[in-house]
Amino acid sequence: MSCVLLSPAKINLSLRILGKRQDGYHELLTEMVMISLGDRMEFFRTDNLCDVLEVSGRVVDGNPDDNLILRAIRLFRESRKDEGNPCYWKVKLEKNIPVGAGLGGGSSNAAAALWGMNVLSGNRLSRMELMEIGARLGSDVPFFLGGPRAVASGRGEKIHPFPPLPVKTIVLWNPLVPLSTSRVYGGLAASPTNSLTDLETLPKISSLLSEDAGGNDLEPVAMSILPIIRKVKDALLVDGAGFSQMSGSGPTVFGIFDDPGRAKSACQDLQEQFGGWTGVFETLSASPFVSE
């Protein structure tokens, strides 16, 4: 028996940095939506006494033991307290989301792993319990275990769900050069702040969603490292995007189009002008992770 899931990417429609906390994390607000770009993941129980991750498609760098999927497996096993009869897993990952791109691919993979294992284990853990495990793996992981649109606060782990947006056509461009998240955040000149309470956060969320212009406070730092980001943003607007912005800590840039035909033409123009990787996708109206 196996479970196959789409592990979706996300884009940040806005990302505001409110300051830097004493614990070293940045206090932020960000509106995120899932998109149709995704990795294909298949999960199996295995009789082997170890977990196995098989990757095809894009290369995933780093120490395999530190991969978020394998870390999610280990935390899931600990949470079930199956030490007497532990279950081991085999995961096949078809990697389509660019790595180190500001699209949340690794966090999405971890969320999909938690969801897939839980389905094959009889849904013994609630969605909230899975989110709590996910928060230990990374700030974006809880988002991917919820609905297709949410505002995240705190360091990104506090999720405030919102109804999905009308489906939008999205053009993505990525230079195929990863941009270090720590390098981008390290370049910020953020004022000291404390972690906000819920009462302090809610008015800021209302203000964030009422802004028509979006905005990503990480763009200036990312653009100083990769000036091409600004050029691609400008090119998308010239080609008819109603809105263009960098996603997350970059370097991926997206444009939102009302006309799918213009989006396809813009995608071709970006490829000719800037190279890298481009694609046309849509925002999701429902999460790929639904209760069985």
Secondary structure, DSSP 8 states (H G I E B T S, - for coil): -EEEEEEEEEEEEEEEEEEE-TTS-EEEEEEEEEEEEEEEEEEEEESSSS-EEEEEES---S-GGG-HHHHHHHHHHHHHT-TTS--EEEEEEEE-S-TTSSS-HHHHHHHHHHHHHHHHTTS-S-HHHHHHHHHHH-TTHHHHTS-SEEEEETTTTEEEE-------EEEEEE-S----HHHHHHT----B-----HHHHHHHHHHHHH-SS-EETTHHHHHHH-THHHHHHHHHHHTT-SEEEE-TTSS-EEEEES-HHHHHHHHHHHHHHH-SEEEEEEB-SS-S----
